Amino acid sequence: MSPIKKIAVACAAVAALGVVAGNASAQTDSGASDSSSQPSKKTIRAQNRQLAMAVRHALTKTKHLSASGINILARGGVVTLDGTVPTDDQIQLAADTASQVTGVTNVKNNLIVREEGH
């Protein structure tokens, strides 16, 4: 299995565990809020970091894409791409690549073309 697929599978497993845990607590709670059923901020941040790393890995492995100027922010499955790329074609290529990563539910593409000489 390729490293990208391993990371994607790991992200999907983490996301699925979070959904299953959330659904199980919703069924057993009688309207009371139980903080132990909610993932901690630390867990959520770790999941977001894993997703951002999986997207970064996918972008760097994509042929004809210069990902060095791209910043990635992941929050709950929504990935935001900020920064610059050398050509217009790479803006769409980066968005398409990010959207194919397991765990990504939406891509906000704020990439712009880097000006000559910068």
Secondary structure, DSSP 8 states (H G I E B T S, - for coil): --HHHHHHHHHHHHHHHHHHHHHHHHHH-SS---TTTS--HHHHHHHHHHHHHHHHHHHHHSTT---TTEEEEEETTEEEEEEEESSHHHHHHHHHHHHTSTT--EEEEEEEE--TT-
